[in-house]
Amino acid sequence: MRNLKTVILFSAVFIVFSSLIRERNFVPILVKNDNTVFFKGTEIELNKLCDTSKVFIDNPYNSPYLHKKRLDTIEFFGEIYTSRVLVSLACERETQYEVYLSVQNEIERAYNEIRNELALEHFRKNYNQLSVEKQKSIDKIYPKIISEAEPMWWYQERGINPNIFWF
């Protein structure tokens, strides 16, 4: 009974939270049983996940097909457009753990590369060479918001249709 309450609470929070996030700012990444990776519902090769994620997170040309940027005032940068992407990573039960970790690493690498590129462009130093204050400013421009969703099998074992959470 307690697990059902947890699922209901999680579902309610997710529905409210997802209604606050524009659909175009939400990036579901799913790793299937056969270890195929899907980025926003489209199959993608693992070696292209980092570059695809970078384009989506950065949205350099403010494309209406990518996430919507928001104009903020950030210390050391002044007024600048910031990213508000929610990456939701989930896997199915038979996904190989190594593949799941590789997907996590590619997402992490995308954020690290984007942050480092901005640090080099603006401060002419690598991100990890910046002061903590400057790193925090860059983190505000590209906040890393990653949700590791419950695995698909977790919902299936409880008789819940996991597809209600995916576009």
C-alpha positions as CSV (number, residue, x, y, z in Angstrom):
1,M,0.0,0.0,0.0
2,R,2.8,2.4,0.8
3,N,4.4,1.8,-2.6
4,L,1.1,2.6,-4.3
5,K,0.9,5.9,-2.3
6,T,4.5,6.7,-3.4
7,V,3.6,6.0,-7.0
8,I,0.5,8.2,-6.8
9,L,2.4,11.0,-5.1
10,F,5.2,10.8,-7.6
11,S,2.7,10.8,-10.5
12,A,0.9,13.8,-9.1
13,V,4.1,15.7,-8.6
14,F,5.4,14.8,-12.0
15,I,2.1,15.9,-13.7
16,V,2.2,19.2,-11.9
17,F,5.9,19.7,-12.5
18,S,5.6,18.7,-16.2
19,S,2.8,21.2,-16.7
20,L,5.1,23.9,-15.5
21,I,7.8,22.9,-18.0
22,R,7.1,23.6,-21.6
23,E,7.0,20.5,-23.6
24,R,9.8,21.8,-25.8
25,N,12.1,22.2,-22.8
26,F,11.6,18.5,-21.8
27,V,14.0,15.9,-23.2
28,P,13.0,12.3,-22.5
29,I,15.9,9.9,-23.1
30,L,15.0,6.3,-23.0
31,V,17.2,3.2,-23.1
32,K,15.3,0.2,-24.3
33,N,15.8,-3.5,-23.5
34,D,17.8,-4.0,-26.6
35,N,20.1,-1.1,-25.6
36,T,18.8,1.3,-28.2
37,V,18.7,4.9,-27.2
38,F,15.9,7.3,-27.9
39,F,16.2,11.1,-27.7
40,K,12.8,12.8,-27.7
41,G,11.3,9.7,-29.2
42,T,13.8,9.3,-32.0
43,E,16.4,6.5,-32.1
44,I,19.9,7.9,-31.8
45,E,23.3,6.3,-31.9
46,L,25.1,6.5,-28.6
47,N,28.1,8.2,-30.2
48,K,25.9,11.1,-31.4
49,L,24.1,11.6,-28.0
50,C,26.6,14.2,-26.7
51,D,26.5,16.4,-29.8
52,T,22.8,16.2,-30.2
53,S,22.3,17.0,-26.5
54,K,24.7,20.0,-26.8
55,V,22.7,21.5,-29.7
56,F,19.5,21.0,-27.8
57,I,20.8,22.4,-24.4
58,D,22.5,25.4,-26.0
59,N,20.0,26.2,-28.8
60,P,22.5,28.6,-30.3
61,Y,20.1,30.1,-32.9
62,N,17.1,30.2,-30.6
63,S,15.3,27.8,-32.8
64,P,11.5,27.3,-32.0
65,Y,12.1,23.6,-32.4
66,L,14.5,23.4,-29.5
67,H,14.1,24.6,-25.9
68,K,12.8,28.1,-25.1
69,K,15.5,30.3,-23.6
70,R,14.9,32.8,-20.9
71,L,16.5,36.2,-20.5
72,D,18.2,36.5,-17.1
73,T,20.7,38.8,-15.4
74,I,23.7,36.7,-14.4
75,E,26.8,38.0,-12.4
76,F,29.8,38.4,-14.7
77,F,27.6,38.2,-17.8
78,G,24.9,40.8,-17.4
79,E,21.7,40.1,-19.4
80,I,22.0,36.7,-21.1
81,Y,19.7,34.0,-22.4
82,T,19.8,31.0,-20.1
83,S,18.9,27.3,-20.7
84,R,15.9,25.6,-19.0
85,V,16.2,22.0,-20.2
86,L,14.9,19.1,-18.1
87,V,16.6,15.9,-19.2
88,S,14.6,12.8,-18.1
89,L,16.6,9.6,-18.3
90,A,14.9,6.2,-18.0
91,C,15.6,2.6,-19.0
92,E,13.8,-0.7,-19.3
93,R,14.6,-3.7,-17.2
94,E,16.9,-5.6,-19.6
95,T,19.1,-2.6,-20.4
96,Q,22.7,-3.4,-19.9
97,Y,24.1,-1.4,-17.0
98,E,27.2,-0.4,-19.1
99,V,24.9,1.1,-21.7
100,Y,22.9,3.0,-19.1
101,L,26.2,4.4,-17.6
102,S,27.4,5.4,-21.1
103,V,24.2,7.3,-21.7
104,Q,24.6,9.1,-18.4
105,N,28.3,9.9,-19.2
106,E,27.3,11.3,-22.7
107,I,24.7,13.7,-21.1
108,E,27.3,14.7,-18.5
109,R,29.9,15.3,-21.2
110,A,27.5,17.5,-23.1
111,Y,27.0,19.8,-20.1
112,N,30.7,19.8,-19.3
113,E,31.6,20.8,-22.9
114,I,29.0,23.5,-23.2
115,R,30.1,25.0,-19.9
116,N,33.7,24.8,-20.8
117,E,33.1,26.5,-24.2
118,L,31.4,29.4,-22.5
119,A,34.2,29.7,-20.0
120,L,36.8,29.8,-22.7
121,E,34.8,32.3,-24.7
122,H,34.0,34.6,-21.9
123,F,36.9,34.2,-19.4
124,R,39.6,32.6,-21.7
125,K,40.0,29.8,-19.1
126,N,38.7,26.3,-18.8
127,Y,35.7,25.9,-16.6
128,N,37.6,23.9,-14.0
129,Q,40.2,26.7,-13.7
130,L,37.6,29.4,-12.9
131,S,36.7,30.7,-9.4
132,V,33.8,29.1,-7.7
133,E,31.7,32.3,-8.2
134,K,32.4,32.3,-12.0
135,Q,31.6,28.5,-12.2
136,K,28.3,29.2,-10.4
137,S,27.4,31.9,-12.9
138,I,28.0,29.5,-15.8
139,D,26.0,26.9,-14.0
140,K,23.1,29.4,-13.8
141,I,23.3,29.8,-17.6
142,Y,23.4,26.1,-18.2
143,P,21.8,24.5,-15.2
144,K,22.1,20.7,-15.2
145,I,18.6,19.5,-14.5
146,I,18.6,15.7,-15.0
147,S,15.8,13.5,-13.7
148,E,16.5,9.8,-13.5
149,A,13.1,8.4,-13.9
150,E,12.0,5.2,-12.4
151,P,12.9,2.3,-14.7
152,M,10.1,1.3,-17.0
153,W,9.9,-2.2,-15.4
154,W,9.2,-0.5,-12.0
155,Y,5.9,0.8,-13.3
156,Q,5.1,-2.4,-15.2
157,E,5.5,-4.5,-12.0
158,R,3.0,-2.3,-10.3
159,G,0.4,-2.4,-13.1
160,I,1.0,1.3,-14.1
161,N,1.2,2.2,-17.8
162,P,4.7,3.9,-18.0
163,N,3.9,5.4,-21.3
164,I,1.7,8.1,-19.7
165,F,5.0,9.8,-18.7
166,W,6.4,9.9,-22.3
167,F,5.5,11.8,-25.3
